[in-house]
Amino acid sequence: MFKVLKRMSKKEVGYVLVSLIFIVSQVYLDLKLPDYMSKITMLIQTKGTLHEILKEGSFMLLCALGSLLAAVIVGFFAARVAAGLSRKLRRDVYYQVSEYSMAEINKFSTPSLITRSTNDITQVQMIVAMGLQLVIKAPITAVWAITKISNKSWEWTTATALAVVFLLVVIGIIITFAMPKFKIIQKLTDRLNSVTRENLTGIRVVRAYNAEGYETNKFEKANDDITKTNLFVQRMMAVMMPVMSLISNGLTLAVYLIGASLIESAVGIQSRMSLFSDMVVFTSYAMQVVMAFMMLTMIFIMLPRASVSAKRIMEVIETKSSIKDGTKTAGTAGVEGTIEFKDVAFGYADGSEDVIEGVSFTATKGQTVAFIGSTGAGKSTLINLIPRYYDATKGSVLVDGVDVKDYSIETLHDKIGFNPQKPVMFNGTIRSNISFGDTGHAPLTDEQIWQALDIAQASEFVKKLPDGLDSEISQGGLNLSGGQKQRLAIARAIARRPEILVFDDSFSALDYRTDKTLRDTLTREVKDTTKLIVAQRIGTIMDADQIVVLDRGKVVGLGTHKELLANNDVYQEIAYSQLSKEELA
Ligand SMILES: Nc1ncnc2c1ncn2[C@@H]1O[C@H](COP(=O)(O)OP(=O)(O)OP(=O)(O)O)[C@@H](O)[C@H]1O
């Protein structure tokens, strides 16, 4: 929690300090009220004039108004500090996560990162807003009120001390039982998010497989768990409030009982009067002490959950990306467009088995290099090493003759047009999706966008849309077909005008004819661009300059279609399972 608070800006610290002045004034004014009450009581008993009573009453009213004003000002500053801090935290989390490699994102999981940047930050915001008012006010009030009553009758003081002890016991019980529950609430929120997210993103599959019941059970379990935990905590709170009232009312009663016996045993009207006035004042102060402890209890209730949240936020902020940015902003002259893998190995987790081993090959400028292999052979993993979504654990990946680790990430990504296995579309228009991403080139003209769409075989369907390039694309491209999304994603990569184009199974949703036309157009129109193509279909890669055959993470064949068909068992097996001898010839 402390680490989170340290992230406050100087201005916010300034607000806290100013609030401090107003909090002290508020406590001072609140504790002044009983004095006026005492004076008014005395005046009434000693038959003071109406003018005198009104005068004291006006001061009392002014104090109350002053206290109210101070409370409003503190509330205003507290809200500003809390909102400012949470904005900063959201920003810090966002920027940190943007720098994460896939390894860190997988480590936290997407639903957890979403909970951390929303719900967890809200918890911290709430505790800061309330804490600023209560954490500072409660102890000041308690100490100040105690000093005010300590010189009165010891019987009354003892009664107050007993009430405080009771309060501490209640707080202790709450901390012991509720705190562990609060700690798990955030984890349960993560789970609920994860289950809901999975169900929503996979809704079509869920329906198609009549798996609503199964998914509902999963959701109900997550929902029940969080509800039970919340109920437990709320019940504790529900018991706590009446117990607190009981203690404070019991204290008032005790003060009056003690007062009655003290007054009875006092001699003379004057001393009785003074005792009565003391009793009224004491009750007020005692209430302030009890109130202060109640405020502290509120903090104790909220603090554990907020500190768990703060820890979860700091975990994200303090986790550094395993991908360290390099410094180079240019490749070696004369070898532009070259990609070289030198004895590369990679495993997903520390100590886990390598899913890629001893991979070596070179693709030169303008070449098309294809990767083929059975499911899980490591094709996607291999090409993910080029834009450094993961870093090779052994060997090196060179782009333009320079190790990818030595490039600044921005330079490296500017060289690559990467097309992941699942095409990703963003909320916006076709234009915004194609001209997505700053490449350092001038902004794309409509002509360039249409050219990219032409190459990607997407212009035909875009032209048919009523708003052409300005047609809306909904989040995730839900209003597009799988093939349309793939073509737009391919157009986006081409439009970047990169040195290297990487297609991870990007032609799978295209029919054979479109697949062939697209590849022919690519070869013709972007002939100087190096193309790396991962594919399942032999037809897609037959014309490649080089084909890398992968099997269980190892290169088991390297050559042209003809060479591999003649002498590579794995390639032959894949090829003959898809096409006839005549088609392959
Ligand atoms: N994020 C990940 N964490 C751990 N293991 C992974 C991860 N992604 C892939 N793997 C494992 O790495 C191996 C290679 O997977 P990869 O996705 O590279 O195969 P692929 O050849 O592209 O398969 P496909 O053709 O089905 O896409 C598989 O055994 C897979 O289980």
Ligand as a Chemical Component Dictionary entry (heavy atoms), coordinates in Angstrom:
data_LIG
# 
_chem_comp.id                   LIG 
_chem_comp.type                 NON-POLYMER 
_chem_comp.pdbx_formal_charge   0 
_chem_comp.three_letter_code    LIG 
# 
loop_
_chem_comp_atom.comp_id 
_chem_comp_atom.atom_id 
_chem_comp_atom.alt_atom_id 
_chem_comp_atom.type_symbol 
_chem_comp_atom.charge 
_chem_comp_atom.model_Cartn_x 
_chem_comp_atom.model_Cartn_y 
_chem_comp_atom.model_Cartn_z 
_chem_comp_atom.pdbx_ordinal 
LIG N1  N1  N 0 1.904  -20.062 -24.822 1  
LIG C1  C1  C 0 2.351  -21.313 -24.751 2  
LIG N2  N2  N 0 2.764  -21.814 -23.565 3  
LIG C2  C2  C 0 3.242  -23.059 -23.464 4  
LIG N3  N3  N 0 3.347  -23.910 -24.508 5  
LIG C3  C3  C 0 2.948  -23.485 -25.705 6  
LIG C4  C4  C 0 2.425  -22.164 -25.886 7  
LIG N4  N4  N 0 2.104  -22.020 -27.201 8  
LIG C5  C5  C 0 2.426  -23.191 -27.802 9  
LIG N5  N5  N 0 2.928  -24.059 -26.918 10 
LIG C6  C6  C 0 3.414  -25.430 -27.204 11 
LIG O1  O1  O 0 4.470  -25.327 -28.154 12 
LIG C7  C7  C 0 4.380  -26.338 -29.131 13 
LIG C8  C8  C 0 4.426  -25.709 -30.522 14 
LIG O2  O2  O 0 3.258  -24.934 -30.694 15 
LIG P1  P1  P 0 3.047  -24.036 -31.997 16 
LIG O3  O3  O 0 1.825  -23.218 -31.781 17 
LIG O4  O4  O 0 4.284  -23.328 -32.309 18 
LIG O5  O5  O 0 2.784  -25.150 -33.096 19 
LIG P2  P2  P 0 2.339  -24.978 -34.594 20 
LIG O6  O6  O 0 3.262  -25.812 -35.391 21 
LIG O7  O7  O 0 2.236  -23.556 -34.983 22 
LIG O8  O8  O 0 0.910  -25.650 -34.554 23 
LIG P3  P3  P 0 -0.387 -25.294 -35.420 24 
LIG O9  O9  O 0 -0.081 -25.716 -36.815 25 
LIG O10 O10 O 0 -1.431 -26.170 -34.800 26 
LIG O11 O11 O 0 -0.650 -23.866 -35.269 27 
LIG C9  C9  C 0 3.110  -27.110 -28.842 28 
LIG O12 O12 O 0 3.482  -28.304 -28.230 29 
LIG C10 C10 C 0 2.338  -26.256 -27.878 30 
LIG O13 O13 O 0 1.678  -27.051 -26.938 31 
# 
loop_
_chem_comp_bond.comp_id 
_chem_comp_bond.atom_id_1 
_chem_comp_bond.atom_id_2 
_chem_comp_bond.value_order 
_chem_comp_bond.pdbx_ordinal 
LIG N1  C1  SING 1  
LIG C1  N2  SING 2  
LIG C1  C4  DOUB 3  
LIG N2  C2  DOUB 4  
LIG C2  N3  SING 5  
LIG N3  C3  DOUB 6  
LIG C3  C4  SING 7  
LIG C3  N5  SING 8  
LIG C4  N4  SING 9  
LIG N4  C5  DOUB 10 
LIG C5  N5  SING 11 
LIG N5  C6  SING 12 
LIG C6  O1  SING 13 
LIG C6  C10 SING 14 
LIG O1  C7  SING 15 
LIG C7  C8  SING 16 
LIG C7  C9  SING 17 
LIG C8  O2  SING 18 
LIG O2  P1  SING 19 
LIG P1  O3  DOUB 20 
LIG P1  O4  SING 21 
LIG P1  O5  SING 22 
LIG O5  P2  SING 23 
LIG P2  O6  DOUB 24 
LIG P2  O7  SING 25 
LIG P2  O8  SING 26 
LIG O8  P3  SING 27 
LIG P3  O9  DOUB 28 
LIG P3  O10 SING 29 
LIG P3  O11 SING 30 
LIG C9  O12 SING 31 
LIG C9  C10 SING 32 
LIG C10 O13 SING 33 
# 
